[in-house]
Amino acid sequence: DAGVIQSPRHEVTEMGQEVTLRCKPISGHDYLFWYRQTMMRGLELLIYFNNNVPIDDSGMPEDRFSAKMPNASFSTLKIQPSEPRDSAVYFCASSFFKEQFFGPGTRLTVL
Amino acid sequence: AQTVTQSQPEMSVQEAETVTLSCTYDTSESDYYLFWYKQPPSRQMILVIRQEAYKQQNATENRFSVNFQKAAKSFSLKISDSQLGDAAMYFCAYRSAPLITQGGSEKLVFGKGTKLTVNP
């Protein structure tokens, strides 16, 4: 298996623009997670899905953030409009039982 | 809410020596999992080792082992025979074990991390 796939790996955008991050989980995994990593706050969970259904979105910072999982093999995290404080590394992870396997992350820079 | 604390922002070790990274956590749950993840400069998060709270035996994976003290809520990572490739950020993480219907959660709660430098 190729592991968790994220795209793009790097994204540079201007404030106010819409940003869409994409994730393909490991085949057969029934949980999908979105995390954000910043120097100030460390690694924090934004939202997670079980069998494509959002279970906990309490970490989503505000209404500018939205996440979807239309099927078992694809998820998106959208920021609209983006702000400089959204600059961070965004990780997608998937799991089937105990361990979560992480993708390579997307480094987002909002100018 | 559960919290994870890593009190050592940075550590260094000589190649071939042994180093121990500290982690403490706070929870009211009796059943849970603890993990150590490694994040090298490539930023890929790599699982190093896992410990189930109900197991008294400390987990071991090759040169990596843990000292799990449930009563003290302590979960340290020992790296033996350190290698240059061990240089990375190390994160301790907590996850509930109970089912979501029983109040559990699948989310990982991370510590702030410890930056490990390995000197040749």
Interface residues (C-beta under 8 A of the other chain):
Chain A: Y31 F33 Y35 G42 L43 E44 L45 Y48 N50 I55 D56 G59 V89 F91 A93 S95 K98 E99 Q100 F101 F102 P104 G105 R107
Chain B: Y33 F35 Y37 S42 R43 Q44 M45 I46 L47 R50 F91 R95 I100 S105 E106 K107 L108 V109 F110 G111 K112 G113
